[in-house]
Amino acid sequence: MDDIEELRAKHLAAVAAARDAEALEAARIAALGKKGEISLKMRELGRMSPEERKSAGPALNALKDEIDAAVRARRAEIEDAALEERLEAEWIDVTLPARPRPSGTIHPVSQVMDELTAIFADMGFAVAEGPQVETDWHNFDALNIPPEHPARQEHDTFFMARAGDDERPPHVLRTHTSPVQIRAMQQQGAPLRVIAPGRVYRMDMDQTHTPMFHQVEGLAVGRDISMANLKWTLEEFCRAFFEVETVELRFRASHFPFTEPSAEVDIRCSWADGQLRIGEGDDWMEILGSGMVHPRVLRAGGIDPDQWQGFAFGIGIDRLAMLKYGIPDLRAFFESDLRWLRHYGFAALDIPELAGGLSR
């Protein structure tokens, strides 16, 4: 029995002294492994007399269970200590507010395009699209722009010559989205109501002009459409877009090759204290061009001008964005300055809708 007490004291001390999992496993093997001291002692039971075995057997089994329990307890202590050390090293205060994730913004031009689409969709206008590299015929001839018209000159239009083909007119980067109207008339016929938003290109660059900018064209073709319908459509658009109760428009006679009669449209406004206010004041600001579609344009679109007539209008999307959201310089739209985008941009879920308000 003295031997058992010595083994007990020796191996319990070894288990308690273990500082890591490897040392603890070594202490366990020394006591309970196949060649451990306690295991070897238990093998000696077969050589003992029944009386000795009767007393030594229970004592050895009790020692084995005690050492095994001590190993398990010490292993748990070592694992808890390791976890505490790891948590201390990787400490984080979960009560701190979460760091905001970097988020992109919707460009003002894209936002205004969505606003335009929502407004005109409510009036029954569909969205039509077309290529940005257009044929000379779609961009000019079909829109009643003769060869001698200034818009065809190289100071205004980006021409794209075709290699090995000197006889046919070159393609152009479209100077307006009006060619989409021709394609829509050819594809859908009459009656027709579409808007055509998109990029256009002209050789110009200053605070209010860039070589690439954005326009939206509107076209409505029917049997009894008149300037009165055009006036109502534009008034409703301005009221919804600028989110004002009253709008007053002024139509001034003008000239566009693709409309007859043609009119520039001004909107009543004021610039009190440097702030634009729509629908009040004594000032007028030009916002778009419009008119009744020229019979030659209808005919180029495959529509009989003796049976159908329509109105068309064109608006600069970039300028609308500048007016509504107070953006002073058009060139900043295309400089990809993240500071500018964060300031003037919109959240991804700020989807314009008339029911909830365009600029909530």
GIDAJO-V797932 format. One line per field, one symbol per residue. ss: DSSP state (2 for helix, 1 for strand, 0 for the rest). burial: b if it has 24 or more other ideal C-beta (glycine too) atoms within 12 Angstrom, else e. A space follows every 10 residues. Layout:
BEGIN
ss = ???
burial = ???
END
This chain:
BEGIN
ss = 0222222222 2222222000 2222222222 2200002222 2222222002 2222222222 2222222222 2222222222 2222222220 0000000000 0000010222 2222222222 2200011000 0011022220 2220000002 2200000011 0000000000 1110000222 2222222200 0111111111 1000010010 0111111111 1100002222 2222222222 2200000011 1111110011 1111111111 0222001100 0011111111 1110222222 0000000011 1111112222 2222200002 2222000222 2222010000 0010001000
burial = eeebeebbee bbebbeebee eeebeebbeb bbeeebbbbe bbeeeeeeee eeeeebeebb eebbebbbeb beebbeebee eeeeeeeeee eeeeeeeeee eeeeebbbbb bbbbbbbbbb eebebebbbb ebebbbebbb bbbbbeeeee bbeeebbbbe eeeeeeeeeb bbbbbbbbbb bbbbbbeeeb ebbbbbbbbb bbeeeeeeeb ebbbbbbbbb bbeebebebb bebbbbbbbb bbbbeebbbe beeeebbbbb ebbbbbbbbe eeeeebbbbe eeeebbbbbb bbbbeebbbb bebebeebbb bbbbbbbbbb bbbbbebeeb ebbeeeeeee beebbbeeee ebebeeebbe
END
